[in-house]
Amino acid sequence: MKTMMSLDGTRIKRVSDEEASKLFNEEGFRYVPKSMWKEQVRDVDKPVETKEKSTETKNNKMSKAQKRYKRKQNN
C-alpha cells in the first residue's frame, strides 16, 4: 500500500503498489507519508478523547502492605 496525493493537494488516497505506479506516471499524483493520510483523512471525524480523573470514587482504605506494617509496629 502506498499513500498518494494529487499535485494540487486536494485528494489523498491509499492505493496498492501497482495502482500507485499508474497514478504517479499517468495521472499527476505524488507519493506522501502515511502520517499525512492519517491526519487529514482517517482521523478527521474522530472526536478527541480527554481523560478525566474521577475524584468521587476515592478510596481511603489501607493497602495490604500498610496493614502489615501497622501490625508489625503494634507487636
Secondary structure, DSSP 8 states (H G I E B T S, - for coil): -EEEEETTS--EEEE-HHHHHHHHHHS-EEE--HHHHIIIIITSS----------TT------HHHHHHHHHHH-
